[in-house]
């Protein structure tokens, strides 16, 4: 994976992680999703962002659209029964924040601001974000495990 691909995926993970610590919360998503549909929707963000051609990375606008589409998809699917109240609250915050992402949010300055905002979240918000992250990983596994990273063409060695 080239540096831009790593930066793109790292930025997206950082952004999604930061919004999980931000404040907010809705509550209109269903509470009876199957685990399969929940996990498929949850993991779709990462699979949607990995390019088929490693030489063509998604633009900031493409990444923003993927995140907002993911937020809408997650809101439509909802969470399975049995999710803890804290994890559900974390889910609602992530979905609300994801739906408001735009291309400017992928600038390094904005990613740093989002991360700082997450650091300033209340103990309760951090607890909810952590509960959702744990629930997501325990229920669906690590989304990076299912991503097939495209093969990067080898760069010819330079002769000096």
Secondary structure by P-SEA (a helix, b strand, c coil): ccaaaaaaaaaaaaaaaaaaabbbbbccccccccaaaaaaaaaaaaaaaccccccccccaaaaaaaaaaaaaaaaaacccccccaaaaaaaaaaaaaaaacccccccaaaaaaaaaaaaaccaaaaaaaaaaaaaaaaaccccccccccccccccccccc
